[in-house]
C-alpha cells in the first residue's frame, strides 16, 4: 500500500505552480484520454501540433520490436502501433523532462538528474523482456522513477538543498531526512504525481518500491516483483553510466548481484550494457541531455581498481603480484 500524499496538501502544492507537470500538448493528451469517446484521429492531431514530440514518437515506434521490415513513416501508424495510452505516457515523460531541465535548488544537479533518468529509461527498455512488459511502458517509468526528487527540489529549493548537502556530508538516508524535514518523502510525492497523470498502477507500485525492492513484500516470481527488480537494476546500470572511473568500479559487485537475480548471464549483460550505453548517448544528443562515453562493459569488468593501478614504467612499485581483479560469477 502506497502512502500517497494527503489530497488537500497535494492540491495546495499544485496551487503554487511549482510542481513539475506535463504542459502543452502533453496536458491536452491527458485530458483527451480521460474521455471515453476519444478518437485516435484527435490524438494524432494533437501530436502533430508539436513537431518535436511527433518526431520522437516516430523514433520510438521504429525502435520498438513490432516485427516490421519497413520503417514507420506515418504518425498515425506510429500511434496505432504504440497504443494511445502508451503515447500518453511517453509524451508525459518527455514533457516533464523538457520543462524541468533547470531550477532554483542550488544543490540539485538537474543535468545529472536527467542524464541518470534517461539512462534508467533506456536500460529499462533493454530489460523489457526480463520485466515482462512493453518497452514503451517501462521506458516511461524508468524516466520518471525519480520525479519525486525533482518535485521536492522544485517546491522547496532552499530547504531541499540543505537536505541534499546533509546527505553528502553525513551519508544519512535521503528518505529519512526528507521525512524529518517535510513530513513526506520523494517516493510518496512521485507516486502521487504519477497517479494523477494516469500511469498504470503496476508502474506506480514499481516506481515507489524500486529503491528497496527486497522489502516491498511482492510475491516471489510475480510480475510486479520482477518489474520492480528490473527497475532497480536499470537504476544501477544508470549509476554505472554516470559514474567516474573510480566510482564505477565500486558499483560493480552490487550490479552483478542484481543481474544474477534476474537470470542475466555474463555475455548477455555485456551486450545489454553496451547497447544501452550507445542508445543513451544517441537519445541524449536528441533530447539535449547530459551523457558520457564509457568503455565496453567487458573492459570495465576486466580492469583493475583504479586506485590500485600503477604505471607500467614503475615496475618496482607493483611487486610480484598483479592488482586484484573483480571476479563475480553470474548465475545463469
Buried (B, 14 or more C-beta within 10 A) or exposed (E): EBEBBEEEEBEEBEEEEBBBBBEBBBBBBBEBBEEEEBEEEBBBBBBEEBEEBBEBBBBBBBBBEEEEEEEBEEBBBBBBBBBBBBBBBBBBBBBBBBEBBEBEBBBBBBEEBBBBBBBBBBBBBBBBEBBEBBBBBBBBBBBBBBBBBBBBBBBBBEEBBBBBEBBEEEEEEBBEBBEEBBEBBBBBBBBBBBBBBBBBEBBBBBBBBBBEBEEBEBEEEEBBBBBBBBBBBBBBBBBBBBBEEEEBBEBBEBBBBBBBBBEBEBEBBBBBBBBBBEBBBBBBEEBEBBBBEBBEBBEBBEBBBBEEEBEEEEEEEBEEEEBEEBEBEBEE
